[in-house]
Amino acid sequence: MGIELCERGSQVRGVHAVDLIGTAVDAGLIRGPTTLEVLTLHEVVVTGYGVFTAFGFGAQALRARVFSGEPAFAKVRRFDPSRYRAQYAAEYQDKALSQLTVLRECVREALSSAGQDGAGAPVLLGTDGDHAANIDFWTVHAAGKQPEGAGVVHSLPGLLPEVIGEEFRLGRPRLAFVNACVAATNAIAYGAHLISIGKAHSVVCGGAYLVNEDVFAKFDSGLALTTEAVMRPFSMGRKGLLHGDGAAVLVMESAEHARRRNAVSYGSVLGWGLAADAHHPVQPHPQGRGLATAAQIALRRAGVAAEAIGYVNSHGTGTPRNDLAESLALRHVFGDRASTVPVSSTKSTTGHMLEATGAVEAVITLLALAEGLLPPTAGFLEADPECLVDCIPHTARPSQVSRALSLNAAFGGANAALVLGAPQSS
């Protein structure tokens, strides 16, 4: 249990209540004495998850390759990449998949591992819709034919949580988070917030992304993709990122609700932080200010000192600017410890899964905490003197860690962080 203060009778009851009131008082927006009340905040635990990557469905397929540092990159098969600079991605072998298909399977696995049916649970998913369906629709339209309406309907981001909610008889709200590479992290953060303030006893949340030509072309034209079949986060010679298929769904509950039904906990969501740096439409702030702020908010909300963090699952895209900005953000958060805190980029094996990446990486981080094994950064060549982080090159590292930080950043200056805790021994 934790407590948080907010102004009695006001609308300021969100997770930033203390910060908002303090800022308002400092700015002179609130004058005179204020009456505060204590809100009881509920501990948030993860009781189930389902995951999908280019390695296949299920946590075991993910664990086997990520923790051995074996990337999934190969020449793109889902479309003809010959017109583009980049040629590689981490794709699942089945070309006919849709976001809805993989989300169904992940929700099914998550609910099964949680031992519950999700009745009444809000559905919060990071997605920007089905790009393949959208492309098919407009290709048919451009040929002068009459396309089926389902193509456009399936391309609408808000449809996926609604369809999933109906099929699995879940609760409301049913929300799509569309802010790119922090979408799933935002979904997890909002779900944890709903549970912490007692608005929900359980939440189904996560995200999905499948490699598609629409997004691939945009990243390629922006020179964000590497032309190599390997990512090299934090390394000298890094040239960019590669996309990857991915989806993950987590079932989160209040600890009290989980205990009442004797549910197994796979770990806890201790804190979350969101921040915007508003520096550039696509480039991160050069000092990583927004990401550092998100991490500090998450740590403060968790009541965890930076010194207690034993592992960081970084955003680690392998682009020159992003990795430099992230390493500076870590320096701002950890100070002199920044070069010794174990940090890895698991995108070096899975690829960048955009709207799904925060959820998949949360699962990876929970696995690392539960198993006492930190996943490596694949593709590493040699240390970049400007990115002085201990990036666990090539080989997983045994380490009993109880607290970890998972970081994500996105276009538009969006940043998100989660503080995750190891499962408590019974």
Buried (B, 14 or more C-beta within 10 A) or exposed (E): EBEBBBBEEBEBBEBBBBBBBEEBEEEEEBEEEBEBEEBEBBBBBBBBBBBBBBBBBBBEBBBEBBBBBEBBBBEBEBBEBEEBEBBBBBBBEEEEBBBBBBBBBBBBBBBEBBBBEBEEBBBBBBBBBBBBBBBBBBEBEEEEEEBEEEBBBBBBBBBBBBBBBEEBEBBEEBBBBBBBBBBBBBBBBBBBBBBBBEEBBBBBBBBBBBBBBBBBBEBBEEEBBBBBBBBBBBBEEBBBBBBBBBBBBBBBBBBEBBEEEEBBBBBBBBBBBBBBBEBEEEBBBEBBBBBBBBBBBBBBBBEBEBEEBBBBBBBBBBBBBBBBBBBBBBBBBBEEBBBEBBBBBBBBBBBBBBBBBBBBBBBBBBBBBEBEBBBBBBBBEEBBEEBBBBBBBEEBBEBEBBBBBBBBBBBBBBBBBBBBBBBEEE
